Amino acid sequence: MDPRRLLPYLLAVTVCAVLATGGLVLLTQRPPAPPAPVSAAAATPRDTLAAWDSRRADAWAAGDVGALRELYVAGSPTGRADVRMLAAYVARGLHVEGLTTQVLAWEVVEETPDELTVLVTDRVVGGVVVGEGTSTPLPRDRATTRTVVLRRVDGDWRMWAVRERT
């Protein structure tokens, strides 16, 4: 199956869940931090989401379905879709390198000790689907605004939901 047929689905999940460190660097004008655990001790909501996103990008680049699954709250519809997509890529010997999202706007909607809700406007501006004999750049995405909800589970922040804002 041609991996380009799956690109729209990957883009939908990626844009929904990804706030790539590169985009955050552009927004905050700070150098990227090394990947860190998504611990509840992250200093700010932006740091929390950046750490989560970094681990997600690493899982997609490594084709690590188990690591990706651990980033989501059990039962998360967004997580099920993301894990299914990566598993389909891995089954065909594919993974995604250099996934980059440009963050255009950011607003904390609600923050409690166990839940973080953020309104984000972003777009995918980088990423390459890679496999044996295949290297297909992801197409540029248009800006989309979404509500992202993370929940703290066993001391780590995990993604619960991503909803497109209408």
Secondary structure, DSSP 8 states (H G I E B T S, - for coil): --GGGGHHHHHHHHHHH---HHHHHHHH----------BTT-SSHHHHHHHHHHHHHHHHHHT-HHHHHTTB-TT-HHHHHHHHHHHHHHHTT-EEEEEEEEEEEEEEEEE-SSEEEEEEEEEEEEEEEEETTEEEE------EEEEEEEEEETTEEEEEEEEE--
